[in-house]
Amino acid sequence: MGNSSEVLKRFASSKSKYFDLPDGEEMKVKYLYAEEVPNNFDGGKTILIRYHLEVNGVEQYWDRSSRSLAKQMAKISDGEFICIKRTGEKSKTEYFVRKAE
């Protein structure tokens, strides 16, 4: 499987304008900036933070409502490379962010 698996993951990721990270995985990306956007899943009644990330040279959106994540991201400057790790699934999902070395 090896190399083909990585090629397929990159292809699937590059065709979407939204960032997705499977459970247990970590990815290095470039953090571009953040903005507030209406939540399309509740008709815009609530606000999400849309993180703009550069993933393999392609800008992708990462819409999140987590205040904990926002606190972590507030420590990151626009243009910095970060590592994002996901643990858990559905309502138990947590993201951990750190500056990339």
Backbone torsions as a table, in degrees:
resi	resn	phi	psi	omega
1	MET	NA	-65.1	174.0
2	GLY	29.5	-104.4	-173.5
3	ASN	-63.1	-38.7	-179.8
4	SER	-60.1	-40.4	179.7
5	SER	-59.4	-44.7	180.0
6	GLU	-66.4	-40.5	177.5
7	VAL	-60.4	-46.2	-179.2
8	LEU	-65.5	-40.1	177.4
9	LYS	-61.7	-45.8	179.6
10	ARG	-62.6	-42.4	-179.8
11	PHE	-62.1	-48.9	-179.4
12	ALA	-61.4	-40.8	-178.9
13	SER	-68.9	-39.8	-176.0
14	SER	-71.5	-19.8	-178.7
15	LYS	-87.6	-5.8	-180.0
16	SER	-108.7	144.1	176.1
17	LYS	-87.1	-1.1	179.7
18	TYR	-113.7	136.4	178.5
19	PHE	-75.8	136.3	178.1
20	ASP	-138.1	137.5	-179.5
21	LEU	-132.4	118.6	179.8
22	PRO	-66.2	156.2	178.6
23	ASP	-54.1	133.2	176.3
24	GLY	84.2	-4.9	-177.5
25	GLU	-97.1	159.4	177.4
26	GLU	-131.3	142.4	-179.2
27	MET	-140.1	142.6	175.5
28	LYS	-94.6	126.9	-179.5
29	VAL	-139.5	166.7	174.8
30	LYS	-100.2	125.3	178.3
31	TYR	-84.5	119.8	-178.3
32	LEU	-91.1	-59.1	177.6
33	TYR	-173.5	175.7	179.8
34	ALA	-130.8	154.9	176.6
35	GLU	-150.7	160.2	174.6
36	GLU	-87.5	138.4	177.3
37	VAL	-139.1	152.1	176.5
38	PRO	-68.9	145.7	178.0
39	ASN	-78.3	112.1	-178.6
40	ASN	-69.7	-18.2	-177.5
41	PHE	-80.5	-14.9	177.5
42	ASP	-124.6	25.2	177.9
43	GLY	71.2	21.1	177.6
44	GLY	83.5	13.3	-179.7
45	LYS	-70.1	-29.4	178.8
46	THR	-118.7	167.7	-178.3
47	ILE	-111.2	140.4	173.4
48	LEU	-113.0	163.1	168.5
49	ILE	-100.2	127.1	175.2
50	ARG	-101.5	113.2	175.9
51	TYR	-90.5	129.6	176.2
52	HIS	-96.6	120.2	-176.9
53	LEU	-122.8	149.6	171.7
54	GLU	-104.4	116.8	-176.7
55	VAL	-119.3	113.9	-178.5
56	ASN	52.4	41.5	177.1
57	GLY	82.1	2.9	-177.6
58	VAL	-119.1	132.3	177.2
59	GLU	-74.7	130.5	177.5
60	GLN	-132.3	154.4	178.5
61	TYR	-97.4	147.6	176.3
62	TRP	-135.6	96.5	-176.5
63	ASP	-88.5	121.8	-177.4
64	ARG	-139.8	147.8	177.5
65	SER	-107.5	0.3	-174.3
66	SER	-70.8	122.9	175.2
67	ARG	-71.5	-34.2	177.9
68	SER	-61.9	-43.7	177.3
69	LEU	-64.4	-41.7	179.4
70	ALA	-59.8	-39.0	177.8
71	LYS	-64.2	-40.3	177.8
72	GLN	-65.7	-44.4	-176.7
73	MET	-69.6	-25.0	179.0
74	ALA	-63.6	-19.1	179.5
75	LYS	-87.6	-3.7	-177.0
76	ILE	-104.8	135.1	178.2
77	SER	-88.9	148.4	174.7
78	ASP	-53.1	136.0	177.1
79	GLY	91.0	-5.5	-179.6
80	GLU	-83.5	151.4	173.4
81	PHE	-86.5	136.6	-178.6
82	ILE	-132.1	159.6	171.2
83	CYS	-110.8	128.3	178.5
84	ILE	-113.2	129.0	177.3
85	LYS	-121.0	136.5	178.9
86	ARG	-111.8	134.3	171.9
87	THR	-131.1	143.7	177.7
88	GLY	86.6	171.7	-179.3
89	GLU	-133.9	155.1	178.4
90	LYS	50.6	-125.3	-175.4
91	SER	-72.0	-9.8	179.7
92	LYS	-98.5	8.6	-178.6
93	THR	-71.3	134.9	173.3
94	GLU	-131.7	145.0	176.5
95	TYR	-117.4	141.2	176.8
96	PHE	-123.7	130.1	-175.6
97	VAL	-120.8	138.5	174.1
98	ARG	-145.9	155.2	175.8
99	LYS	-65.8	139.0	179.1
100	ALA	-76.7	146.4	180.0
101	GLU	-96.2	NA	NA
